[in-house]
Amino acid sequence: MAGGYVVMVIWPDVAISHGGRLRGVFGNPNGLGIFCILVYTLFFIVNQRFPDLFERKEKLFFVLFMLYVTISTGSRTALMAIMLFHMFHYLFKRSVFLGFFIFILVLMSVEFFILYFPKIIIALDLQKSFRLETLQEGSGRTIAWNFAWQNIQQSLLVGKGLAYDEYLMRTNFDFLSKEGHQGGVHNTYLIMWLNTGLIGLIFFLRGFFLLFYRASKHSSYAYPVMIAIMLSINFEPWLAASLNPYTILFLIIITVLSLDDWLVEKQKVTEIEDELSNEGITT
């Protein structure tokens, strides 16, 4: 991210795009926004695990810097994800039941929120940061989502194969461009459903929730991070692919959240090695 600011000074046309939004070296402001979500939440997890690792001034500088970068990207999803991360951490620390109760209420009131969200943004004078002029159309995402859903219904249970979403969007590029969208499906859930069907989506969600359920036994940040990531992958496809830096950061987050389990397993391995060593057996 700091490198992105260096690039902005030397080659502003490279670091800035989409009407003044910061993209750094990521090629797209939303890509930098995803990175901000993951790095920001990872910082709080690491700080909880190792509270003496950073000094207070370093913590404050990092948080303020990350918030500034996130706002500079103009990514509505990143801003909302960070807000939800803090809100639900507050709720889950007090009661897991309360946290999930509010989470379910939020899911049930999405349409109401979408209706009044523009009015809230105008009242707070944040139209520029949230790019209110493109909010209703989701920057063309609703076109892609509707198109993907139409194709999902052709093979609802088993899908049409891995990477079918890429084939579908490429072969219909001209049609989608005329409708006002250029790019992919922009939704991890729809991509999983399109490629692997409802069966694959269910298995994906089962594994996703189990990871955070087990991590929640060791960290109060587990469920808030889960909710922030759920919001992110609702607007971006990064978790449907394995070879990208965001998925790697996701795996690092899960590893640090589940650190106690890892330490226990490491201790077991060490004890077994010691026993074998005492018996004169080398490993």
PyRosetta script that sets phi, psi and omega in degrees:
from pyrosetta import init, pose_from_sequence

init()
pose = pose_from_sequence("MAGGYVVMVIWPDVAISHGGRLRGVFGNPNGLGIFCILVYTLFFIVNQRFPDLFERKEKLFFVLFMLYVTISTGSRTALMAIMLFHMFHYLFKRSVFLGFFIFILVLMSVEFFILYFPKIIIALDLQKSFRLETLQEGSGRTIAWNFAWQNIQQSLLVGKGLAYDEYLMRTNFDFLSKEGHQGGVHNTYLIMWLNTGLIGLIFFLRGFFLLFYRASKHSSYAYPVMIAIMLSINFEPWLAASLNPYTILFLIIITVLSLDDWLVEKQKVTEIEDELSNEGITT")
pose.set_psi(1, -42.5)
pose.set_omega(1, 177.3)
pose.set_phi(2, -62.8)
pose.set_psi(2, -36.8)
pose.set_omega(2, 176.8)
pose.set_phi(3, -61.9)
pose.set_psi(3, -31.4)
pose.set_omega(3, 178.0)
pose.set_phi(4, -63.5)
pose.set_psi(4, -35.7)
pose.set_omega(4, 177.8)
pose.set_phi(5, -71.7)
pose.set_psi(5, -33.5)
pose.set_omega(5, 175.1)
pose.set_phi(6, -63.7)
pose.set_psi(6, -44.0)
pose.set_omega(6, 177.7)
pose.set_phi(7, -62.6)
pose.set_psi(7, -35.9)
pose.set_omega(7, -178.5)
pose.set_phi(8, -63.4)
pose.set_psi(8, -35.1)
pose.set_omega(8, 179.5)
pose.set_phi(9, -73.4)
pose.set_psi(9, -42.2)
pose.set_omega(9, -175.4)
pose.set_phi(10, -82.1)
pose.set_psi(10, -47.9)
pose.set_omega(10, -179.6)
pose.set_phi(11, -127.7)
pose.set_psi(11, 78.4)
pose.set_omega(11, -176.8)
pose.set_phi(12, -59.0)
pose.set_psi(12, -30.7)
pose.set_omega(12, 179.7)
pose.set_phi(13, -67.9)
pose.set_psi(13, -22.3)
pose.set_omega(13, 179.0)
pose.set_phi(14, -82.8)
pose.set_psi(14, -43.3)
pose.set_omega(14, -174.5)
pose.set_phi(15, -82.7)
pose.set_psi(15, -20.4)
pose.set_omega(15, -177.2)
pose.set_phi(16, -117.2)
pose.set_psi(16, 134.0)
pose.set_omega(16, 177.5)
pose.set_phi(17, -153.5)
pose.set_psi(17, 179.8)
pose.set_omega(17, 175.9)
pose.set_phi(18, 53.3)
pose.set_psi(18, 47.2)
pose.set_omega(18, 175.0)
pose.set_phi(19, 75.7)
pose.set_psi(19, 34.2)
pose.set_omega(19, 176.3)
pose.set_phi(20, 100.4)
pose.set_psi(20, 9.8)
pose.set_omega(20, 179.6)
pose.set_phi(21, -85.7)
pose.set_psi(21, 137.0)
pose.set_omega(21, -179.8)
pose.set_phi(22, -74.4)
pose.set_psi(22, 129.0)
pose.set_omega(22, 174.6)
pose.set_phi(23, -123.7)
pose.set_psi(23, -10.3)
pose.set_omega(23, 178.4)
pose.set_phi(24, 58.7)
pose.set_psi(24, -125.6)
pose.set_omega(24, 179.5)
pose.set_phi(25, -105.8)
pose.set_psi(25, 15.6)
pose.set_omega(25, -174.6)
pose.set_phi(26, -91.7)
pose.set_psi(26, -10.3)
pose.set_omega(26, 177.6)
pose.set_phi(27, 84.4)
pose.set_psi(27, -19.5)
pose.set_omega(27, -178.8)
pose.set_phi(28, -152.1)
pose.set_psi(28, 135.4)
pose.set_omega(28, 179.7)
pose.set_phi(29, -58.2)
pose.set_psi(29, -36.2)
pose.set_omega(29, 179.6)
pose.set_phi(30, -67.8)
pose.set_psi(30, -30.2)
pose.set_omega(30, 175.7)
pose.set_phi(31, -64.5)
pose.set_psi(31, -43.0)
pose.set_omega(31, 175.8)
pose.set_phi(32, -65.9)
pose.set_psi(32, -34.4)
pose.set_omega(32, 177.6)
pose.set_phi(33, -62.4)
pose.set_psi(33, -43.4)
pose.set_omega(33, 176.6)
pose.set_phi(34, -60.8)
pose.set_psi(34, -44.7)
pose.set_omega(34, 179.5)
pose.set_phi(35, -59.4)
pose.set_psi(35, -40.2)
pose.set_omega(35, 179.0)
pose.set_phi(36, -62.2)
pose.set_psi(36, -44.0)
pose.set_omega(36, 179.2)
pose.set_phi(37, -57.2)
pose.set_psi(37, -50.3)
pose.set_omega(37, -174.0)
pose.set_phi(38, -69.5)
pose.set_psi(38, -43.9)
pose.set_omega(38, -179.3)
pose.set_phi(39, -68.5)
pose.set_psi(39, -39.8)
pose.set_omega(39, -180.0)
pose.set_phi(40, -61.6)
pose.set_psi(40, -49.0)
pose.set_omega(40, 180.0)
pose.set_phi(41, -67.9)
pose.set_psi(41, -37.1)
pose.set_omega(41, 178.1)
pose.set_phi(42, -61.2)
pose.set_psi(42, -38.7)
pose.set_omega(42, 179.3)
pose.set_phi(43, -59.4)
pose.set_psi(43, -44.0)
pose.set_omega(43, -179.4)
pose.set_phi(44, -68.2)
pose.set_psi(44, -35.3)
pose.set_omega(44, 178.0)
pose.set_phi(45, -66.5)
pose.set_psi(45, -46.7)
pose.set_omega(45, 179.1)
pose.set_phi(46, -62.8)
pose.set_psi(46, -40.4)
pose.set_omega(46, -179.9)
pose.set_phi(47, -64.4)
pose.set_psi(47, -34.6)
pose.set_omega(47, 177.1)
pose.set_phi(48, -70.5)
pose.set_psi(48, -39.8)
pose.set_omega(48, -179.3)
pose.set_phi(49, -70.9)
pose.set_psi(49, -40.1)
pose.set_omega(49, -176.5)
pose.set_phi(50, -128.5)
pose.set_psi(50, 76.9)
pose.set_omega(50, -172.5)
pose.set_phi(51, -64.0)
pose.set_psi(51, -19.2)
pose.set_omega(51, -179.0)
pose.set_phi(52, -96.9)
pose.set_psi(52, 5.7)
pose.set_omega(52, -175.8)
pose.set_phi(53, -71.9)
pose.set_psi(53, -36.2)
pose.set_omega(53, -179.4)
pose.set_phi(54, -119.0)
pose.set_psi(54, 146.6)
pose.set_omega(54, 172.7)
pose.set_phi(55, -79.6)
pose.set_psi(55, 164.5)
pose.set_omega(55, -176.1)
pose.set_phi(56, -60.9)
pose.set_psi(56, -40.7)
pose.set_omega(56, 179.5)
pose.set_phi(57, -64.8)
pose.set_psi(57, -37.4)
pose.set_omega(57, 178.6)
pose.set_phi(58, -66.2)
pose.set_psi(58, -41.0)
pose.set_omega(58, 178.5)
pose.set_phi(59, -63.0)
pose.set_psi(59, -46.4)
pose.set_omega(59, -179.1)
pose.set_phi(60, -63.7)
pose.set_psi(60, -44.0)
pose.set_omega(60, 179.3)
pose.set_phi(61, -60.9)
pose.set_psi(61, -45.2)
pose.set_omega(61, -177.6)
pose.set_phi(62, -62.4)
pose.set_psi(62, -46.6)
pose.set_omega(62, -178.0)
pose.set_phi(63, -62.2)
pose.set_psi(63, -46.6)
pose.set_omega(63, -179.3)
pose.set_phi(64, -65.5)
pose.set_psi(64, -40.2)
pose.set_omega(64, 178.9)
pose.set_phi(65, -64.0)
pose.set_psi(65, -43.7)
pose.set_omega(65, -179.5)
pose.set_phi(66, -65.6)
pose.set_psi(66, -39.5)
pose.set_omega(66, 178.3)
pose.set_phi(67, -65.4)
pose.set_psi(67, -39.8)
pose.set_omega(67, 178.4)
pose.set_phi(68, -63.4)
pose.set_psi(68, -44.4)
pose.set_omega(68, 179.2)
pose.set_phi(69, -63.7)
pose.set_psi(69, -43.3)
pose.set_omega(69, -179.2)
pose.set_phi(70, -60.8)
pose.set_psi(70, -44.6)
pose.set_omega(70, 177.5)
pose.set_phi(71, -63.9)
pose.set_psi(71, -37.8)
pose.set_omega(71, -179.0)
pose.set_phi(72, -66.1)
pose.set_psi(72, -27.9)
pose.set_omega(72, 178.5)
pose.set_phi(73, -70.0)
pose.set_psi(73, -24.1)
pose.set_omega(73, -176.3)
pose.set_phi(74, 70.9)
pose.set_psi(74, 17.2)
pose.set_omega(74, -179.5)
pose.set_phi(75, -82.7)
pose.set_psi(75, 109.5)
pose.set_omega(75, 178.4)
pose.set_phi(76, -62.2)
pose.set_psi(76, -39.6)
pose.set_omega(76, -178.5)
pose.set_phi(77, -62.4)
pose.set_psi(77, -44.4)
pose.set_omega(77, -179.5)
pose.set_phi(78, -63.1)
pose.set_psi(78, -43.5)
pose.set_omega(78, 179.5)
pose.set_phi(79, -63.1)
pose.set_psi(79, -44.7)
pose.set_omega(79, 179.9)
pose.set_phi(80, -66.8)
pose.set_psi(80, -39.0)
pose.set_omega(80, -179.0)
pose.set_phi(81, -62.6)
pose.set_psi(81, -42.8)
pose.set_omega(81, 179.0)
pose.set_phi(82, -66.7)
pose.set_psi(82, -39.6)
pose.set_omega(82, 177.6)
pose.set_phi(83, -63.3)
pose.set_psi(83, -44.5)
pose.set_omega(83, 179.1)
pose.set_phi(84, -66.2)
pose.set_psi(84, -36.5)
pose.set_omega(84, 178.4)
pose.set_phi(85, -56.9)
pose.set_psi(85, -46.9)
pose.set_omega(85, -179.3)
pose.set_phi(86, -72.9)
pose.set_psi(86, -39.9)
pose.set_omega(86, -179.1)
pose.set_phi(87, -62.4)
pose.set_psi(87, -47.0)
pose.set_omega(87, -177.0)
pose.set_phi(88, -76.6)
pose.set_psi(88, -24.4)
pose.set_omega(88, 173.0)
pose.set_phi(89, -64.9)
pose.set_psi(89, -41.3)
pose.set_omega(89, 176.5)
pose.set_phi(90, -60.3)
pose.set_psi(90, -43.6)
pose.set_omega(90, -177.5)
pose.set_phi(91, -71.6)
pose.set_psi(91, -45.9)
pose.set_omega(91, -176.4)
pose.set_phi(92, -69.2)
pose.set_psi(92, -27.8)
pose.set_omega(92, 176.9)
pose.set_phi(93, -65.7)
pose.set_psi(93, -29.0)
pose.set_omega(93, -179.1)
pose.set_phi(94, -88.9)
pose.set_psi(94, -37.3)
pose.set_omega(94, 179.6)
pose.set_phi(95, -166.8)
pose.set_psi(95, 126.2)
pose.set_omega(95, 176.7)
pose.set_phi(96, -64.4)
pose.set_psi(96, -39.4)
pose.set_omega(96, 178.3)
pose.set_phi(97, -61.3)
pose.set_psi(97, -45.1)
pose.set_omega(97, 179.4)
pose.set_phi(98, -62.8)
pose.set_psi(98, -41.4)
pose.set_omega(98, 179.7)
pose.set_phi(99, -59.8)
pose.set_psi(99, -48.1)
pose.set_omega(99, -179.5)
pose.set_phi(100, -71.5)
pose.set_psi(100, -31.9)
pose.set_omega(100, 177.9)
pose.set_phi(101, -62.8)
pose.set_psi(101, -46.5)
pose.set_omega(101, 178.4)
pose.set_phi(102, -66.7)
pose.set_psi(102, -37.6)
pose.set_omega(102, 179.3)
pose.set_phi(103, -61.6)
pose.set_psi(103, -43.8)
pose.set_omega(103, 178.3)
pose.set_phi(104, -65.3)
pose.set_psi(104, -39.4)
pose.set_omega(104, 177.0)
pose.set_phi(105, -61.9)
pose.set_psi(105, -40.4)
pose.set_omega(105, 178.5)
pose.set_phi(106, -62.5)
pose.set_psi(106, -44.1)
pose.set_omega(106, 179.3)
pose.set_phi(107, -62.6)
pose.set_psi(107, -38.8)
pose.set_omega(107, -178.0)
pose.set_phi(108, -74.0)
pose.set_psi(108, -21.9)
pose.set_omega(108, -176.1)
pose.set_phi(109, -107.0)
pose.set_psi(109, 22.1)
pose.set_omega(109, -177.7)
pose.set_phi(110, -59.2)
pose.set_psi(110, -45.3)
pose.set_omega(110, -178.4)
pose.set_phi(111, -62.9)
pose.set_psi(111, -41.0)
pose.set_omega(111, 177.6)
pose.set_phi(112, -63.5)
pose.set_psi(112, -41.6)
pose.set_omega(112, -179.8)
pose.set_phi(113, -63.7)
pose.set_psi(113, -44.1)
pose.set_omega(113, -179.9)
pose.set_phi(114, -61.6)
pose.set_psi(114, -36.3)
pose.set_omega(114, -178.1)
pose.set_phi(115, -67.8)
pose.set_psi(115, -42.2)
pose.set_omega(115, -174.0)
pose.set_phi(116, -100.0)
pose.set_psi(116, -8.5)
pose.set_omega(116, -178.9)
pose.set_phi(117, -58.7)
pose.set_psi(117, -44.4)
pose.set_omega(117, 178.1)
pose.set_phi(118, -58.3)
pose.set_psi(118, -37.2)
pose.set_omega(118, 179.6)
pose.set_phi(119, -66.6)
pose.set_psi(119, -37.7)
pose.set_omega(119, 178.4)
pose.set_phi(120, -65.3)
pose.set_psi(120, -43.1)
pose.set_omega(120, -179.8)
pose.set_phi(121, -62.1)
pose.set_psi(121, -42.3)
pose.set_omega(121, 179.1)
pose.set_phi(122, -64.9)
pose.set_psi(122, -40.8)
pose.set_omega(122, -179.9)
pose.set_phi(123, -63.4)
pose.set_psi(123, -33.0)
pose.set_omega(123, 179.7)
pose.set_phi(124, -89.2)
pose.set_psi(124, -0.8)
pose.set_omega(124, -179.5)
pose.set_phi(125, 57.8)
pose.set_psi(125, 45.1)
pose.set_omega(125, -179.7)
pose.set_phi(126, -116.6)
pose.set_psi(126, 27.8)
pose.set_omega(126, -176.7)
pose.set_phi(127, -58.9)
pose.set_psi(127, -39.8)
pose.set_omega(127, -176.8)
pose.set_phi(128, -69.2)
pose.set_psi(128, -44.1)
pose.set_omega(128, -177.9)
pose.set_phi(129, -64.2)
pose.set_psi(129, -36.7)
pose.set_omega(129, -177.7)
pose.set_phi(130, -97.2)
pose.set_psi(130, 5.1)
pose.set_omega(130, 176.9)
pose.set_phi(131, 45.6)
pose.set_psi(131, 63.2)
pose.set_omega(131, -172.6)
pose.set_phi(132, -59.6)
pose.set_psi(132, -28.3)
pose.set_omega(132, -176.8)
pose.set_phi(133, -66.5)
pose.set_psi(133, -22.0)
pose.set_omega(133, -179.7)
pose.set_phi(134, -111.1)
pose.set_psi(134, 7.7)
pose.set_omega(134, -174.0)
pose.set_phi(135, -65.1)
pose.set_psi(135, -46.0)
pose.set_omega(135, -174.9)
pose.set_phi(136, -63.2)
pose.set_psi(136, -39.3)
pose.set_omega(136, -179.3)
pose.set_phi(137, -85.7)
pose.set_psi(137, -5.5)
pose.set_omega(137, -179.2)
pose.set_phi(138, 59.9)
pose.set_psi(138, 36.1)
pose.set_omega(138, -178.5)
pose.set_phi(139, 54.1)
pose.set_psi(139, 37.0)
pose.set_omega(139, 177.8)
pose.set_phi(140, 89.7)
pose.set_psi(140, -3.3)
pose.set_omega(140, -176.5)
pose.set_phi(141, -65.6)
pose.set_psi(141, -37.3)
pose.set_omega(141, -177.7)
pose.set_phi(142, -61.8)
pose.set_psi(142, -31.5)
pose.set_omega(142, 176.5)
pose.set_phi(143, -64.4)
pose.set_psi(143, -46.0)
pose.set_omega(143, 179.7)
pose.set_phi(144, -65.5)
pose.set_psi(144, -40.6)
pose.set_omega(144, -178.8)
pose.set_phi(145, -65.1)
pose.set_psi(145, -43.9)
pose.set_omega(145, 178.8)
pose.set_phi(146, -63.7)
pose.set_psi(146, -40.4)
pose.set_omega(146, 178.8)
pose.set_phi(147, -65.5)
pose.set_psi(147, -42.1)
pose.set_omega(147, 178.3)
pose.set_phi(148, -64.6)
pose.set_psi(148, -41.2)
pose.set_omega(148, -178.8)
pose.set_phi(149, -64.4)
pose.set_psi(149, -38.0)
pose.set_omega(149, 176.8)
pose.set_phi(150, -59.7)
pose.set_psi(150, -39.1)
pose.set_omega(150, -180.0)
pose.set_phi(151, -78.8)
pose.set_psi(151, -29.7)
pose.set_omega(151, 176.7)
pose.set_phi(152, -60.4)
pose.set_psi(152, -38.6)
pose.set_omega(152, -176.8)
pose.set_phi(153, -66.9)
pose.set_psi(153, -15.0)
pose.set_omega(153, 177.7)
pose.set_phi(154, -77.7)
pose.set_psi(154, -21.8)
pose.set_omega(154, 177.3)
pose.set_phi(155, -148.0)
pose.set_psi(155, 74.0)
pose.set_omega(155, -166.7)
pose.set_phi(156, -67.8)
pose.set_psi(156, -39.9)
pose.set_omega(156, -170.9)
pose.set_phi(157, -89.9)
pose.set_psi(157, -42.7)
pose.set_omega(157, -171.8)
pose.set_phi(158, -110.8)
pose.set_psi(158, -8.3)
pose.set_omega(158, 178.2)
pose.set_phi(159, 73.0)
pose.set_psi(159, -171.1)
pose.set_omega(159, -175.0)
pose.set_phi(160, -122.3)
pose.set_psi(160, 16.1)
pose.set_omega(160, 174.0)
pose.set_phi(161, 106.7)
pose.set_psi(161, 156.3)
pose.set_omega(161, -178.8)
pose.set_phi(162, -62.1)
pose.set_psi(162, 139.7)
pose.set_omega(162, 178.5)
pose.set_phi(163, 67.9)
pose.set_psi(163, 12.8)
pose.set_omega(163, 177.9)
pose.set_phi(164, -64.2)
pose.set_psi(164, -31.7)
pose.set_omega(164, 180.0)
pose.set_phi(165, -59.7)
pose.set_psi(165, -39.6)
pose.set_omega(165, 179.5)
pose.set_phi(166, -66.0)
pose.set_psi(166, -43.3)
pose.set_omega(166, 178.2)
pose.set_phi(167, -61.9)
pose.set_psi(167, -43.6)
pose.set_omega(167, -177.7)
pose.set_phi(168, -62.7)
pose.set_psi(168, -46.6)
pose.set_omega(168, -176.4)
pose.set_phi(169, -72.1)
pose.set_psi(169, -34.0)
pose.set_omega(169, 178.9)
pose.set_phi(170, -68.9)
pose.set_psi(170, -44.2)
pose.set_omega(170, -176.7)
pose.set_phi(171, -71.7)
pose.set_psi(171, -17.3)
pose.set_omega(171, 178.7)
pose.set_phi(172, -113.6)
pose.set_psi(172, 24.8)
pose.set_omega(172, -176.0)
pose.set_phi(173, -59.4)
pose.set_psi(173, -45.7)
pose.set_omega(173, -177.4)
pose.set_phi(174, -62.5)
pose.set_psi(174, -44.9)
pose.set_omega(174, 179.6)
pose.set_phi(175, -62.5)
pose.set_psi(175, -46.6)
pose.set_omega(175, -178.5)
pose.set_phi(176, -67.0)
pose.set_psi(176, -34.5)
pose.set_omega(176, 178.1)
pose.set_phi(177, -63.0)
pose.set_psi(177, -41.1)
pose.set_omega(177, 178.1)
pose.set_phi(178, -65.5)
pose.set_psi(178, -30.6)
pose.set_omega(178, 179.3)
pose.set_phi(179, -78.0)
pose.set_psi(179, -18.2)
pose.set_omega(179, 177.8)
pose.set_phi(180, 113.3)
pose.set_psi(180, 18.1)
pose.set_omega(180, 179.2)
pose.set_phi(181, -132.1)
pose.set_psi(181, 136.7)
pose.set_omega(181, 172.8)
pose.set_phi(182, -132.5)
pose.set_psi(182, 125.1)
pose.set_omega(182, -178.3)
pose.set_phi(183, 134.5)
pose.set_psi(183, -159.3)
pose.set_omega(183, -176.7)
pose.set_phi(184, -94.3)
pose.set_psi(184, -158.7)
pose.set_omega(184, -177.2)
pose.set_phi(185, -74.4)
pose.set_psi(185, -30.5)
pose.set_omega(185, 178.7)
pose.set_phi(186, 60.4)
pose.set_psi(186, 37.7)
pose.set_omega(186, 176.5)
pose.set_phi(187, -162.2)
pose.set_psi(187, 113.3)
pose.set_omega(187, -176.6)
pose.set_phi(188, -62.2)
pose.set_psi(188, -40.2)
pose.set_omega(188, -178.5)
pose.set_phi(189, -62.8)
pose.set_psi(189, -45.4)
pose.set_omega(189, -179.6)
pose.set_phi(190, -67.2)
pose.set_psi(190, -35.9)
pose.set_omega(190, 178.0)
pose.set_phi(191, -64.2)
pose.set_psi(191, -45.6)
pose.set_omega(191, 178.9)
pose.set_phi(192, -62.3)
pose.set_psi(192, -40.4)
pose.set_omega(192, 179.8)
pose.set_phi(193, -67.7)
pose.set_psi(193, -42.9)
pose.set_omega(193, -179.4)
pose.set_phi(194, -63.8)
pose.set_psi(194, -41.7)
pose.set_omega(194, -175.2)
pose.set_phi(195, -83.8)
pose.set_psi(195, -42.1)
pose.set_omega(195, -172.1)
pose.set_phi(196, -116.4)
pose.set_psi(196, 1.2)
pose.set_omega(196, 177.3)
pose.set_phi(197, 78.3)
pose.set_psi(197, 179.5)
pose.set_omega(197, 179.7)
pose.set_phi(198, -62.1)
pose.set_psi(198, -35.0)
pose.set_omega(198, 178.9)
pose.set_phi(199, -61.7)
pose.set_psi(199, -48.3)
pose.set_omega(199, 179.1)
pose.set_phi(200, -63.9)
pose.set_psi(200, -39.5)
pose.set_omega(200, 179.3)
pose.set_phi(201, -62.7)
pose.set_psi(201, -41.7)
pose.set_omega(201, 179.6)
pose.set_phi(202, -63.1)
pose.set_psi(202, -44.2)
pose.set_omega(202, 178.5)
pose.set_phi(203, -64.2)
pose.set_psi(203, -39.4)
pose.set_omega(203, 178.0)
pose.set_phi(204, -61.0)
pose.set_psi(204, -48.6)
pose.set_omega(204, -179.0)
pose.set_phi(205, -66.9)
pose.set_psi(205, -35.8)
pose.set_omega(205, 177.5)
pose.set_phi(206, -60.1)
pose.set_psi(206, -49.4)
pose.set_omega(206, 179.2)
pose.set_phi(207, -63.3)
pose.set_psi(207, -39.3)
pose.set_omega(207, -179.7)
pose.set_phi(208, -61.2)
pose.set_psi(208, -49.8)
pose.set_omega(208, -177.9)
pose.set_phi(209, -69.0)
pose.set_psi(209, -36.6)
pose.set_omega(209, 179.4)
pose.set_phi(210, -63.3)
pose.set_psi(210, -38.0)
pose.set_omega(210, 178.1)
pose.set_phi(211, -56.9)
pose.set_psi(211, -46.5)
pose.set_omega(211, -176.7)
pose.set_phi(212, -79.0)
pose.set_psi(212, -28.8)
pose.set_omega(212, 175.9)
pose.set_phi(213, -62.9)
pose.set_psi(213, -46.1)
pose.set_omega(213, 179.0)
pose.set_phi(214, -67.4)
pose.set_psi(214, -37.8)
pose.set_omega(214, 179.5)
pose.set_phi(215, -68.3)
pose.set_psi(215, -27.7)
pose.set_omega(215, -177.7)
pose.set_phi(216, -65.3)
pose.set_psi(216, -18.3)
pose.set_omega(216, 177.7)
pose.set_phi(217, -72.2)
pose.set_psi(217, -15.7)
pose.set_omega(217, -175.1)
pose.set_phi(218, -118.4)
pose.set_psi(218, -15.3)
pose.set_omega(218, -175.9)
pose.set_phi(219, -148.1)
pose.set_psi(219, 136.6)
pose.set_omega(219, 177.0)
pose.set_phi(220, -75.0)
pose.set_psi(220, -8.2)
pose.set_omega(220, 179.9)
pose.set_phi(221, -88.4)
pose.set_psi(221, -7.5)
pose.set_omega(221, -172.7)
pose.set_phi(222, -58.8)
pose.set_psi(222, -56.3)
pose.set_omega(222, -177.4)
pose.set_phi(223, -68.3)
pose.set_psi(223, -40.8)
pose.set_omega(223, 175.0)
pose.set_phi(224, -58.7)
pose.set_psi(224, -40.8)
pose.set_omega(224, 176.8)
pose.set_phi(225, -64.0)
pose.set_psi(225, -41.6)
pose.set_omega(225, 178.8)
pose.set_phi(226, -57.2)
pose.set_psi(226, -45.5)
pose.set_omega(226, -178.5)
pose.set_phi(227, -66.3)
pose.set_psi(227, -40.6)
pose.set_omega(227, 178.4)
pose.set_phi(228, -62.7)
pose.set_psi(228, -41.4)
pose.set_omega(228, 179.5)
pose.set_phi(229, -70.5)
pose.set_psi(229, -36.9)
pose.set_omega(229, 177.7)
pose.set_phi(230, -60.5)
pose.set_psi(230, -38.8)
pose.set_omega(230, 176.8)
pose.set_phi(231, -66.6)
pose.set_psi(231, -43.9)
pose.set_omega(231, -178.1)
pose.set_phi(232, -60.9)
pose.set_psi(232, -46.6)
pose.set_omega(232, -176.2)
pose.set_phi(233, -76.7)
pose.set_psi(233, -8.4)
pose.set_omega(233, 173.0)
pose.set_phi(234, -74.6)
pose.set_psi(234, -21.6)
pose.set_omega(234, -178.9)
pose.set_phi(235, -115.1)
pose.set_psi(235, -9.7)
pose.set_omega(235, -178.7)
pose.set_phi(236, -136.7)
pose.set_psi(236, 154.2)
pose.set_omega(236, -172.6)
pose.set_phi(237, -98.0)
pose.set_psi(237, 11.5)
pose.set_omega(237, -165.6)
pose.set_phi(238, -62.5)
pose.set_psi(238, -31.5)
pose.set_omega(238, -177.4)
pose.set_phi(239, -79.9)
pose.set_psi(239, -6.1)
pose.set_omega(239, 175.7)
pose.set_phi(240, -85.6)
pose.set_psi(240, -4.0)
pose.set_omega(240, 179.7)
pose.set_phi(241, -123.7)
pose.set_psi(241, 149.9)
pose.set_omega(241, -176.5)
pose.set_phi(242, -99.5)
pose.set_psi(242, -29.2)
pose.set_omega(242, -173.9)
pose.set_phi(243, -97.7)
pose.set_psi(243, 66.7)
pose.set_omega(243, 173.7)
pose.set_phi(244, -148.0)
pose.set_psi(244, 157.1)
pose.set_omega(244, -176.0)
pose.set_phi(245, -65.2)
pose.set_psi(245, -24.1)
pose.set_omega(245, -178.6)
pose.set_phi(246, -70.6)
pose.set_psi(246, -42.5)
pose.set_omega(246, 178.1)
pose.set_phi(247, -64.2)
pose.set_psi(247, -37.0)
pose.set_omega(247, 176.5)
pose.set_phi(248, -62.8)
pose.set_psi(248, -43.8)
pose.set_omega(248, 177.0)
pose.set_phi(249, -63.6)
pose.set_psi(249, -37.6)
pose.set_omega(249, 177.1)
pose.set_phi(250, -59.8)
pose.set_psi(250, -44.2)
pose.set_omega(250, 179.7)
pose.set_phi(251, -66.5)
pose.set_psi(251, -36.4)
pose.set_omega(251, 176.1)
pose.set_phi(252, -63.8)
pose.set_psi(252, -42.5)
pose.set_omega(252, 178.4)
pose.set_phi(253, -59.7)
pose.set_psi(253, -47.4)
pose.set_omega(253, 179.3)
pose.set_phi(254, -61.6)
pose.set_psi(254, -40.4)
pose.set_omega(254, -179.8)
pose.set_phi(255, -63.3)
pose.set_psi(255, -45.8)
pose.set_omega(255, -179.2)
pose.set_phi(256, -68.4)
pose.set_psi(256, -38.3)
pose.set_omega(256, 177.1)
pose.set_phi(257, -61.8)
pose.set_psi(257, -36.2)
pose.set_omega(257, -177.2)
pose.set_phi(258, -98.0)
pose.set_psi(258, 24.7)
pose.set_omega(258, -171.9)
pose.set_phi(259, -59.7)
pose.set_psi(259, -35.9)
pose.set_omega(259, -179.7)
pose.set_phi(260, -61.6)
pose.set_psi(260, -41.3)
pose.set_omega(260, 177.5)
pose.set_phi(261, -62.2)
pose.set_psi(261, -41.7)
pose.set_omega(261, -179.1)
pose.set_phi(262, -64.7)
pose.set_psi(262, -41.2)
pose.set_omega(262, 179.5)
pose.set_phi(263, -66.1)
pose.set_psi(263, -37.3)
pose.set_omega(263, 177.4)
pose.set_phi(264, -63.4)
pose.set_psi(264, -46.4)
pose.set_omega(264, 179.4)
pose.set_phi(265, -63.5)
pose.set_psi(265, -39.1)
pose.set_omega(265, 178.5)
pose.set_phi(266, -63.6)
pose.set_psi(266, -40.1)
pose.set_omega(266, 178.7)
pose.set_phi(267, -64.2)
pose.set_psi(267, -38.7)
pose.set_omega(267, 178.2)
pose.set_phi(268, -63.2)
pose.set_psi(268, -44.0)
pose.set_omega(268, 178.9)
pose.set_phi(269, -62.3)
pose.set_psi(269, -41.6)
pose.set_omega(269, 179.5)
pose.set_phi(270, -63.0)
pose.set_psi(270, -41.8)
pose.set_omega(270, 179.5)
pose.set_phi(271, -64.8)
pose.set_psi(271, -40.1)
pose.set_omega(271, 178.2)
pose.set_phi(272, -65.0)
pose.set_psi(272, -42.6)
pose.set_omega(272, 178.5)
pose.set_phi(273, -62.9)
pose.set_psi(273, -38.5)
pose.set_omega(273, 178.3)
pose.set_phi(274, -65.4)
pose.set_psi(274, -40.5)
pose.set_omega(274, 179.1)
pose.set_phi(275, -64.1)
pose.set_psi(275, -42.9)
pose.set_omega(275, 179.0)
pose.set_phi(276, -66.6)
pose.set_psi(276, -36.2)
pose.set_omega(276, 179.5)
pose.set_phi(277, -66.4)
pose.set_psi(277, -38.6)
pose.set_omega(277, 179.1)
pose.set_phi(278, -67.1)
pose.set_psi(278, -27.5)
pose.set_omega(278, 179.0)
pose.set_phi(279, -87.2)
pose.set_psi(279, 2.5)
pose.set_omega(279, 177.8)
pose.set_phi(280, 82.0)
pose.set_psi(280, 18.6)
pose.set_omega(280, -179.9)
pose.set_phi(281, -105.9)
pose.set_psi(281, 125.3)
pose.set_omega(281, 179.3)
pose.set_phi(282, -92.9)
pose.set_psi(282, 147.6)
pose.set_omega(282, 179.4)
pose.set_phi(283, -108.7)
pose.dump_pdb("model.pdb")
